[in-house]
């Protein structure tokens, strides 16, 4: 159903753009990602505050396609490499435990494809607000775990080949979500604040029931490359069914 919705949005955007200008921007920035988790663990309230967000980067290209020569609405699809995930750091009381701390990370990297509709206000300096769905395709990732005792590091593991699939302990190849943006554009440069939230689980737990959804808050700086390219829909002038 979600795939059909994304395809429908692309078709609609393509059909209503009769004459417009296309620009391509190199865009990137920093963000803070986190994981929204719910589960049936009995001690979840005691450990959930030990999970922290991952500070990461995103980089790629964003298109800017006007819906019409006089329209203030734009279709902005993009392709970006994106860091997501979280980390865990739990501390223990040395007077009651031989363990000082337990740490782990779950870093997952994606190729994100946002499909945003953006409204622009103003002439020279433009204010932007927009939203839309996105699709994330699993690229790679890394899991690490470390237990530190009073005598030093007792155990340390690292996995750079994360399994993909729908079984316990595996990561989904495809992740869907929604995102929004607000910002400003001046000339060939734009700066936006971004928020995104996953709608489906990107991971399946091994030994308990839980849901895992990405959440990202960040900033994006973009620079449009070259001159705008004019796009005009080919018309069937003689109405014989052949453009």
Buried (B, 14 or more C-beta within 10 A) or exposed (E): EEEEEBEEBEEEBEEBBEBBBBBBBEBBBEBEBBBEBEEEBEEEEEEEEBBEBBEBBBEBBBBBBBBEEEBEBBBBBBEBBBBBBBBBEBEBEEEEEEBBBBBBBBBBBBBBBBBBBBBBEEEEEBEBBBBBBBBBBBEEBBBBBBBBBEEEEEEEEEEEEBEBEEEEEBBBEBBBBBBBBBBBBEEEEBBBBBBBBBEBBBBBBEEEEBBBBBBBBBBBBBEBEEEBEEEEEEEEEEEEEEE
